[in-house]
Amino acid sequence: MFISVFEIFKHGIGPSSSHTMGPMVAADRFLDELRGGAEPIPGADRPAHLRARLHGSLAFTGKGHATDRAVMLGLLGARPDTLDPDAADDMIERLCTEKTLRPEGLPELAFDPAADLVFDYGPPLPLHANGMVLEAFDTRGNCYLKSIYYSVGGGFVLTEAELRAERAASGGGLHAVKETRGYPFPFGSAAEMLEMARASGLSIAAMKRCNEQANGVESLDAGLDALAEAMNACIDRGLRTEGILPGGLKVRRRANGIHVRLRERRFSNRRPPHEINDWLSVYAMAVNEENAAGGRVVTAPTNGAAGTLPSVLRYWQDHCDGVSDARRRDFLLTAAAIGGIIKSNASISGAEVGCQGEVGSASAMAAAGLCSALGGGSEQIENAAEIALEHHLGMTCDPAGGLVQVPCIERNALGAIKAVSAASLALHGDGRHFMPLDNCIKVMFETGLDMSVKYKETSTGGIAVNLPEC
């Protein structure tokens, strides 16, 4: 399976790619199955009533991640990349009042969110921590169709059959080695990527470009430019917006105030030498405050880690020399190549491996992209990604209240700072280093498997349960 730059980076809404975007996509897919993509259970007449059941991390942190709202919106036909966030409340209010769905191409379907959307806090489904079951019943109450979906991180959704097939392709492991044959540069690991770069004389970005074009991607440059514009637009919205984030923790937006002070300080003679860290932090925080508020973001590679890479990209654009459209596109292509390798061989799901798979992966991607944009060679880029990922190993996913706010917003800021430091360290060397990126990715995945489930996006351990009593 080829992982495109437009799969690693997706337009969507907050607060979570795995808990909001994924369930919304799954609900929409279920409607498509009802329209004729799947055979109903023998003996059933026609669908008349729907039910959804959330399991594992989708249940434990579903309220904080707005998973229930996402399922309702998906059943109402909404998609993460096209939904107007300002229209969501009215859509949900109408459904809660009428308790009826009217999907195009289907009969009216009864769905009472209070009774038919169940948070199951029992054992998770067997294949992944983010599982959900959608069922349709006929007019007599018999099961018409039942489908199991897994939201595996970054907005990627697999049916039970698809995930089992992927596991079978891996020889029984949790993740299959992604199929890349048929592409000009079919690298499935960092080692293969470096070998192909040496043999071809091409950069990582150039090889990724060739693969995208072979995959039939049209208007590649326009698509990359649109991604960068969306990332910058999200930063700009976050920088100008004030207020309190929703969810009950009463977390105050800080990006606007920090940005105002930084702009005022530009003309001061007393600018501290660490000021660039403040700029990196405020860019990242702006994005993740928007994400926490349910705004429009770009997965990079997830919503929970959506601020790290855009922050580093904005830092390069606004604070570095040698900026050009071509180098910006190379930044994104290089980052996507690294993100694809991590997703193929490990995980970008906080519910599966903790935050090392989200902010850690985002920091590695950002470091690689920046190293590329600053003129680094393939070995230096691989080294930059490894440094950034290595120093996120073991990071837990323990959001307070199940909300992508504490500690997630600041974590993105620190991930951006680490990414810039990693790229700088790599550029000071010649690419030779002790720990290969592939080994670091393997360690990240093994560490995630060993990690207690209470530290993997269930909000039952760590910071999530050590809150001030006020």
C-alpha positions in Angstrom: 0.0 0.0 0.0 1.4 3.4 -1.0 1.0 6.2 1.6 0.6 9.5 -0.2 1.6 12.9 1.0 -2.1 13.7 0.9 -2.9 10.8 3.3 -0.2 11.8 5.8 -1.4 15.4 5.6 -5.2 15.6 5.5 -7.6 18.5 5.8 -9.9 17.9 8.7 -11.4 19.2 11.9 -10.4 18.9 15.6 -9.9 17.8 18.2 -8.7 14.3 17.2 -7.8 12.5 13.9 -8.3 9.1 15.5 -11.2 9.9 17.8 -13.1 12.6 15.7 -12.1 12.3 12.1 -11.9 8.5 12.0 -15.3 7.8 13.6 -16.9 10.4 11.3 -15.4 8.6 8.3 -16.4 5.2 9.6 -20.1 6.3 10.1 -20.1 7.7 6.6 -18.7 4.4 5.2 -21.4 2.5 7.0 -24.0 4.5 5.2 -22.3 3.6 1.9 -22.4 -0.1 2.9 -26.1 0.2 3.5 -26.6 1.8 0.1 -25.5 -1.4 -1.5 -21.8 -2.0 -0.9 -22.4 -4.9 1.4 -24.8 -7.8 1.6 -27.4 -7.6 4.4 -27.9 -10.5 6.8 -30.2 -13.1 5.2 -33.9 -12.7 6.1 -33.8 -9.0 6.9 -36.2 -6.8 5.0 -34.9 -3.2 5.0 -32.9 -1.0 7.3 -35.0 1.0 9.8 -32.9 1.7 12.9 -29.1 2.3 13.6 -27.0 1.8 16.6 -23.3 2.6 17.3 -21.1 1.2 20.0 -17.7 2.7 20.9 -15.0 0.5 22.5 -11.5 1.0 24.1 -10.0 4.4 23.9 -12.9 5.6 21.8 -15.1 5.0 24.8 -12.8 6.1 27.6 -11.9 9.5 26.0 -14.8 9.7 23.5 -16.6 12.5 25.3 -13.5 14.7 25.5 -12.5 14.0 21.9 -16.1 14.6 20.7 -16.3 11.1 19.3 -20.1 11.0 19.9 -20.6 14.2 18.0 -18.3 12.8 15.2 -20.4 9.7 14.8 -23.6 11.7 14.7 -22.2 14.0 12.1 -20.9 11.1 10.0 -24.3 9.5 10.1 -25.7 12.8 8.9 -23.4 12.6 5.9 -20.7 15.0 7.1 -17.0 14.5 6.1 -14.1 15.9 8.0 -12.6 17.7 4.9 -15.8 19.5 4.0 -17.8 20.0 7.2 -18.4 23.6 8.3 -17.6 23.5 12.0 -20.0 26.4 12.6 -22.9 24.2 11.3 -22.2 21.2 13.4 -24.1 22.3 16.5 -27.4 22.9 14.6 -27.1 19.5 12.8 -26.6 17.7 16.1 -29.4 19.6 17.9 -31.8 18.7 15.1 -30.8 15.0 15.3 -31.2 14.9 19.1 -34.7 16.4 18.7 -36.0 14.4 15.7 -34.1 11.2 16.5 -34.2 10.4 12.8 -31.6 10.2 10.0 -32.5 11.0 6.4 -29.4 9.8 4.4 -29.5 10.2 0.7 -30.3 7.0 -1.1 -31.7 5.3 2.0 -35.1 5.2 3.9 -35.5 7.2 7.0 -33.6 5.6 9.9 -34.4 5.8 13.6 -31.4 6.9 15.7 -31.7 8.3 19.2 -28.2 9.5 20.3 -29.1 9.1 23.9 -30.0 5.4 23.5 -28.3 4.3 20.3 -24.8 5.7 20.8 -23.2 3.5 23.5 -19.8 4.0 25.3 -18.7 0.5 26.1 -16.1 0.7 28.9 -15.4 -3.1 28.9 -12.5 -4.8 27.2 -11.5 -3.2 23.8 -12.1 -4.9 20.6 -9.3 -7.4 19.7 -7.5 -5.8 16.8 -6.9 -2.2 18.0 -7.6 0.2 20.9 -9.8 2.4 18.8 -12.7 0.1 17.8 -16.4 0.8 17.0 -19.4 -1.3 16.0 -22.1 0.0 13.7 -25.3 -2.0 13.3 -28.5 -1.6 11.3 -31.8 -3.3 12.2 -34.8 -3.9 10.0 -38.4 -3.0 10.7 -38.9 -6.1 12.8 -35.8 -5.4 14.9 -33.6 -8.1 13.3 -30.0 -7.3 12.5 -29.7 -6.1 8.9 -26.0 -5.3 8.8 -23.2 -5.2 11.3 -19.7 -3.7 10.6 -16.7 -3.3 12.8 -14.3 -0.4 12.1 -10.9 0.5 13.6 -9.6 4.1 13.7 -5.9 3.4 13.5 -4.5 6.9 13.8 -4.2 10.0 11.6 -7.7 9.7 10.3 -7.0 6.3 8.7 -10.0 3.9 9.1 -10.0 0.1 8.4 -12.8 -2.4 8.5 -12.2 -5.5 10.6 -11.6 -7.4 7.4 -9.2 -4.9 6.1 -7.2 -4.8 9.3 -7.1 -8.6 9.5 -5.8 -8.7 5.9 -3.1 -6.2 6.8 -2.1 -8.3 9.8 -2.1 -11.4 7.7 0.2 -9.7 5.2 2.6 -9.0 8.0 2.9 -12.7 9.0 0.8 -12.2 12.1 2.4 -9.0 13.4 0.4 -5.9 14.3 1.4 -4.0 11.1 2.0 -5.1 7.6 5.0 -4.0 5.6 3.4 -1.6 3.2 3.2 -2.7 -0.5 5.3 -0.3 -2.5 6.1 -2.3 -5.6 5.1 -0.7 -8.8 6.6 2.7 -7.8 9.8 4.1 -9.1 11.3 4.2 -5.6 9.6 1.5 -3.6 11.2 2.1 -0.2 9.5 0.7 2.8 12.2 1.5 5.3 14.7 4.3 5.9 17.6 2.0 4.9 16.0 1.3 1.6 15.3 5.0 1.1 18.9 5.9 1.6 20.1 3.1 -0.6 17.8 4.2 -3.4 18.9 7.8 -3.0 22.6 6.9 -3.3 21.9 4.7 -6.4 19.7 7.3 -8.2 21.5 10.5 -7.1 18.1 11.9 -6.2 17.0 13.6 -3.0 14.3 12.1 -0.8 11.9 14.7 -1.9 12.6 14.0 -5.6 12.0 10.3 -5.1 8.8 10.9 -3.2 7.7 13.2 -6.0 8.3 10.4 -8.5 6.2 8.0 -6.4 3.4 10.5 -6.1 3.3 11.0 -9.8 3.4 7.3 -10.5 0.4 7.0 -8.1 -1.6 9.2 -10.4 -1.6 12.3 -8.2 -2.6 15.3 -10.4 -1.6 18.9 -9.7 0.9 17.8 -7.1 2.4 21.2 -6.6 -1.0 22.8 -6.3 -2.0 20.3 -3.7 1.2 20.8 -1.7 0.8 24.6 -1.8 -2.8 24.2 -0.6 -1.6 22.1 2.4 1.0 24.8 3.3 -1.6 27.5 2.9 -4.1 25.6 5.2 -1.4 25.1 7.8 -0.5 28.8 7.8 -4.2 29.8 7.8 -4.7 27.7 10.9 -1.7 29.3 12.6 -3.1 32.8 11.8 -6.6 31.9 13.2 -5.0 30.7 16.4 -2.8 33.7 16.7 -5.7 36.1 16.5 -8.3 34.2 18.6 -8.8 34.6 22.4 -11.0 33.0 24.9 -11.5 29.8 26.9 -11.3 26.4 25.2 -14.4 24.1 25.4 -14.6 21.0 27.4 -14.8 22.1 31.1 -11.1 22.4 32.0 -11.4 26.1 31.4 -8.0 26.2 29.6 -7.3 29.7 28.4 -6.0 30.3 24.9 -2.5 31.8 25.2 -1.2 32.0 21.6 -2.8 35.4 20.9 -1.3 37.1 24.0 2.2 35.6 23.5 2.1 36.7 19.8 1.2 40.2 20.8 4.1 40.4 23.2 6.5 38.9 20.6 5.5 41.5 18.0 6.0 44.3 20.5 9.4 43.0 21.4 10.7 43.0 17.8 11.7 46.6 18.1 13.3 46.2 21.5 17.0 46.2 22.2 16.4 43.6 24.9 15.4 40.6 22.9 16.4 37.4 24.7 18.6 34.9 22.7 16.0 32.2 23.2 13.3 34.2 21.5 13.1 31.9 18.5 11.8 29.2 20.8 9.0 31.5 21.7 8.1 31.9 18.1 8.2 28.2 17.5 6.0 27.6 20.6 3.4 30.2 19.7 3.0 28.9 16.2 2.5 25.3 17.5 0.2 26.5 20.3 -2.0 28.5 17.9 -2.7 25.3 15.8 -3.4 23.1 18.8 -5.7 25.6 20.4 -7.6 25.7 17.1 -7.7 21.9 17.1 -8.9 21.8 20.7 -11.7 24.1 19.8 -12.8 21.8 17.0 -11.5 24.1 14.3 -10.1 23.2 10.9 -6.6 21.8 10.9 -4.3 19.6 8.8 -3.2 16.2 10.2 0.6 16.2 10.6 0.4 13.2 10.9 -2.4 13.4 13.5 -4.7 16.1 14.9 -3.2 15.8 18.4 0.2 16.5 16.8 -1.0 19.0 14.2 1.0 21.9 15.5 4.5 20.7 15.5 5.3 20.5 11.8 3.3 23.6 10.7 5.2 25.5 13.4 8.6 24.4 12.0 7.5 25.2 8.5 6.3 28.6 9.5 9.6 29.2 11.4 11.6 28.3 8.2 9.4 30.6 6.1 9.4 33.6 8.4 12.8 33.4 10.1 15.2 31.7 7.7 17.0 32.6 4.4 16.7 30.8 1.1 12.9 30.4 1.2 11.2 29.3 -2.0 8.1 27.5 -3.2 10.2 24.6 -4.5 11.9 24.2 -1.1 8.6 24.4 0.8 7.3 21.6 -1.4 10.4 19.6 -0.7 9.9 20.1 3.0 6.4 18.6 2.8 7.4 15.7 0.5 10.4 14.8 2.7 8.3 14.9 5.9 5.7 12.8 4.3 8.3 10.2 3.2 9.4 9.9 6.9 5.9 9.8 8.1 5.0 7.0 5.8 7.9 4.9 6.9 6.9 5.4 10.6 3.3 4.6 10.0 4.2 1.5 7.9 6.6 0.0 10.4 5.2 1.2 13.7 2.2 3.5 14.5 1.1 7.1 14.7 -1.8 6.2 17.1 -1.6 7.5 20.6 -4.1 4.8 21.7 -1.7 2.2 20.4 1.8 3.5 21.3 1.3 6.7 23.3 2.3 10.2 22.4 5.7 9.1 21.1 3.8 7.9 18.1 2.0 11.3 17.6 4.2 14.2 18.7 7.3 12.0 18.4 6.5 11.2 14.8 5.5 14.8 14.0 8.8 16.0 15.4 10.8 13.5 13.3 8.9 14.5 10.2 9.4 18.2 10.9 13.1 17.7 11.5 13.5 15.9 8.3 11.5 18.5 6.3 13.5 21.4 7.8 16.8 19.6 7.2 15.8 19.2 3.6 14.7 22.8 3.2 18.1 24.0 4.7 20.0 22.0 2.1 20.7 18.8 4.0 21.6 15.5 2.2 19.6 12.3 2.5 21.9 10.9 5.3 21.6 14.1 7.3 17.8 14.1 6.8 17.5 10.5 8.1 19.8 11.5 11.0 17.6 14.5 11.8 14.4 12.4 11.9 16.1 9.8 14.1 17.4 12.4 16.7 13.9 14.0 17.0 12.1 10.6 17.4 14.7 9.2 19.7 14.2 12.0 22.2 10.4 11.4 22.4 10.7 7.6 23.2 8.5 6.6 26.0 6.2 9.6 25.9 2.8 8.7 27.2 -0.6 9.9 25.9 -2.5 11.0 29.1 -4.8 13.9 28.2 -6.6 15.5 31.1 -10.3 14.9 30.8 -9.8 13.2 27.5 -9.4 16.6 26.0 -6.6 17.4 23.5 -5.5 20.4 25.7 -3.4 19.4 28.7 -0.6 18.5 28.1 -1.1 18.2 24.3 -0.9 21.9 23.3 2.5 22.6 25.0 3.8 19.2 23.9 3.4 20.3 20.3 5.5 23.4 21.1 8.3 21.4 22.6 8.1 18.9 19.7 8.7 21.8 17.3 11.7 23.0 19.3 13.2 19.5 19.4 12.7 19.2 15.6 14.7 22.4 14.9 17.4 21.3 17.3 17.5 17.8 15.7 17.8 19.3 12.2 20.6 21.7 13.3 22.6 18.9 15.0 22.3 16.7 11.9 23.4 19.5 9.6 26.6 19.9 11.8 27.4 16.3 10.9 27.9 14.3 7.7 25.0 11.9 8.2 27.0 9.2 9.9 25.5 8.3 13.3 25.1 5.5 15.7 21.4 4.6 15.8 19.6 4.1 12.4 16.1 5.6 12.1 14.7 2.2 11.4 16.0 0.9 14.7 14.6 3.9 16.5 11.2 3.3 14.9 11.3 -0.3 16.0 12.1 0.7 19.6 9.3 3.2 19.6 6.8 0.5 18.5 8.1 -2.0 21.0 8.0 0.6 23.8 4.4 1.4 22.9 3.4 -2.3 23.1 5.0 -2.6 26.5 3.4 0.6 27.8 0.5 0.2 30.2 -2.9 0.9 28.6 -3.6 3.6 31.2 -0.9 5.7 29.5 -2.3 5.2 26.0 -5.1 7.7 25.4 -7.5 6.3 28.0 -7.1 9.2 30.5 -6.8 6.7 33.3 -3.2 7.4 34.3 -0.4 10.0 34.3 -1.3 13.7 34.0 -4.9 12.8 33.3 -5.5 11.6 36.9 -3.2 14.1 38.7 -5.2 17.3 38.5 -5.4 20.2 40.9 -8.3 19.9 43.4 -9.9 23.2 42.5 
